[in-house]
Amino acid sequence: MNLTLYGYDDHWIAVDCGMMIRQDLPNSPLQVPNLNTPKALGIVPKALFITHGHEDHIGAVAWLWPMWNCPIYATPLAAGLLRLKFAEHQLSSAAIHVIEPGEALESGPFTLRYLLLTHSIPESCALMMIAGGYRVLHTGDWKLDPEPIIGTPISAAHFKALAPVDLVVGDSTNAPMPGHSGSEGDVARALAKTLSNCQGRVVISCFASNLARVLAIGRAAHRCGRRISLMGRSMERMVSVARGLGYMDDLPPLVPNHDLGYLPRDEVVIIATGSQGESRAALQRLTQGRHPYVDLQPGDNVIFSAKAIPGNERPIEQLKKRLAHLGVSIYDEFNHPELHATGHPAQDELIKLYQWVRPKHLMPVHGEARHQQAHQAIANQLGISAPLTPVNGDMINFDSHGLHCETRYPQPPCIVSQNSVVPHPGLEVNDVNKARRGSLYLALPVTATDTGWARIGRLMLDASGASPLDEDSFSDWLDDQLEEIAAETLADLRQALQPRLVHWLAEHMQHLPDVHLQIMAAEMPESAAYESAANR
């Protein structure tokens, strides 16, 4: 959820404050960072710095900022999105300060400069922080895109001027991926080519925040003699804020949804939310015939200009089956991979950035354990010290001796429920004294297989005050259960696994602890993913 706290001389600042969707819980509620640890340690950030406007970096600000009441610094697009959130929560936006990329500011002993990077949303910035003589580069989310469509490519000179830095806190999301992540310019040309060959109505689904993609679709549609329409509230909101900042000035005029029925099908392109199979998104409503103004028909086309987020594979497959039943042509990451590019750096880009800034130390963040480990291996190859692959709740010290983890604090989940942030109760075991028996924090990374579910990477287990547990036996048992359970969603998997888990723990532990389970969707390793796609 991308909340990072940096402290020096008892002065603390926060970088980003995002949320995640708990796919393993009923109704997929939002989860936000747990502030109990910083509160217990007396840590209250004096300022919050936002790197960019994605939900996993700003989605929890309106929920948690009232506990801090500190200044918030964000670039214009992220600030505009935050103001909308604050208005919805009936909060004053006076604390939100707009800072332009390239500007510097101070907070106590910290001097920070915003450095513009390319990503799948405009104005994504790294933060160069200096405190007590230490120079730390917090990259945020980024890639090296020579043709980003919106904005300018990264200035190599600006980053070379930083060298050498003491520490990079860096994005690991695509560290296992060889080569380069690909350019939005290449995707734009592929979309234009595909669109020119389509007959009938075209629906293109992408992430609402990928404004460069939306603009590229609009330009391609205009060249093909088609009119564009936006479908989905998040899409309309994002484009509205971006237009107010001048980012979408050459987006062709928009057709309101209620006028689409008056246009010939081969003169229409609909840019819709729902590429991840979300139940309430525009594409799902179109597929189920529930949209008031548009009905998909045989000969229409749906383009998925987005990669499946781990955990969404089965809902997306169900969506595609319904589209095929309607006689709609489908273009996706498997049959047309050129129609999407990731927003995170592959190996060649990581190596190039580190050649520019010449870091002495690296702390790999974001992604899963295997992504962090791949990032660690790149650092070792370049002679950069990278001794840690941190997890949520790690208190890490950086000094003249390098990086070391001082303490690991368990992070029980906090869920947004009925407009308030509440601790998630964990597994019900009908034992009023369960908390006195210790706590067991279990994060289970899984991926969907052709027949069921499989564990990916390490099992994250933290037993605080609980009786001993044979982790090897427990892991083997879990793997067997995952193979047996037939479940379409993570929520269904959790519901089926929960009673079995409580029963096994009751049989194998002296006292049954308070159990906090989080089932997380993990990305399948590339080789296995290609094999699975080939089997389909």
C-alpha positions, 0 to 999 in steps of 0.5 A: 500500500506504499506508505513509507516513513523516513525519519532523521533526528526524530523528525519523520516524513511520509511518502505516499499513502495508498490502499489495496483491494482485499480480493479474499474478503466478501465484497472486496473491501478496501484495506489501508495501512495500519497506523498502530505501530507508528502511533505506539512508537510516537511517530507522527509525520510532519509532511506527506509527499505524494509521488504520483496519483495511482490509487495504491499511492493516494487511495488511503490519504483521505482516510488516514491523513486526519490522524496526522493533519500535516501538509501534503505535497503533490504534483498538479494531477495527484493534487487534483485527484486528492482534492476530489477525494477530500471533497467526498470525505467533507475534508478541507483541501487547504493542506494540499500543496501543489509542487511542480516536478523539478521543485525542491522543498524542506521539512525539518532536516530533510531537503527533497526534490521532485524528479520527473519520471515516466510511468503509466500516469503523468507526473510520476516523480522520484524523490531525492532526499538529503538528510544528515549528509545521506543522499537517498533516492526514492524512485516511486513507480517508473520506467524509461519510456522514450515516447511517453505520449504525454509528458517528456522522456526522462532527463538522463542528465538530471539523474547523472547529476545526482551521482553518487547516491548513498541509497536507492529505494527502488521499484522491483515490480518487473525486476525478473523481466529481461530487456525493456518494458516497451513504449507507449508510442509503440502501443499507440501505433499498434492500437491505430493499426488494429483499429483501422482493421476493425469492422463494427463497434469497438470497445477498448478497455484500459486503466482509467489512470493511463491517460496516455493510452486514452489519448492514443486511442482518441487520436487513432479513432479520429484518424479512422473516422470514428467518434469516441465515448468514455464509459465508467465513472473513474474514466470520466473523472480522471479525464476531467481532471487531466483536461483541466490541467491541459493534458488532453487538449487534443483529445477529440470531442466526446460523444455522450453515452446516451447519443451512441445509439444514433451513430453507425456501429463502425463510427464508434470507439468506446473507451471503457473501464472493466479490463480486470473483470470488475463486477460493477465496471462498464465492460461488465455491464456491456457484456451482461446487456445491462447498459442503458444505451449500448448493446454489444452485437456479433461483429463488434470488437473488444480490445483489452489494452491492459494486463491481468492483475494477479487474482483477476484471471478467473473473472476476466476469463468469465468475462471473455467467455460471455463476450465470445458467446455474444459473437464479439472479437477479442484482442488481449495480452495473449493474442495481441501483446503489442496492445499494452505496455507495463509501467514498470522497469525491466532489467535493462532499465534498472541497470541503466538508471543505476549506471546513471546515479551510481548507488552504493546501496539498494533496498528493493521494494514493491512486488513480491518476494521473487521480484525483490530477489531478482532486483537484489541479484541485479544490484549484486551484479552491479556491485551495489550492496543490497542485503535486505528484501524488506516486508511490511512492518520492517523498521530499517536503519541506514547508517555508515555501516549500511542497511540492517533491519532493527525490528519487524512489527506485525501489521494486522490488516485495517479494513474500510467498513461503513466509512470508517477504518476498523481492524479486520477481526481475523479468523473466527474460532469462537474463543473469547480468550484467543488473543491471550494465546498469542497471534499468528500472522499468515500471508499466503501468496497464491496464483490461479492454475487451470484446476485450482490454486497454487502457492507462489513464493515464500509463505509469510508467517509471523507467530507472536507469542504463539506456541511453536509450529512446524512450518514445513508440515504446515506449508505441505498441508497448505499446498495439499489444501490449495490443490484440492479446493475448487474456488472461482475467486480469492474470497471463495478460496478463503471461505473454503480454507478458513475452517480447515485452517482453524481445524489443523491449527487446533490439532497441531498447536498447544493453544489456538492463537488469534489467526490473521490470514491474508490470501494474496494474488501473486503473479505466476512466473513468466515461464509457467505463465507462457506454458499456461497460456499455450495450454489454453 
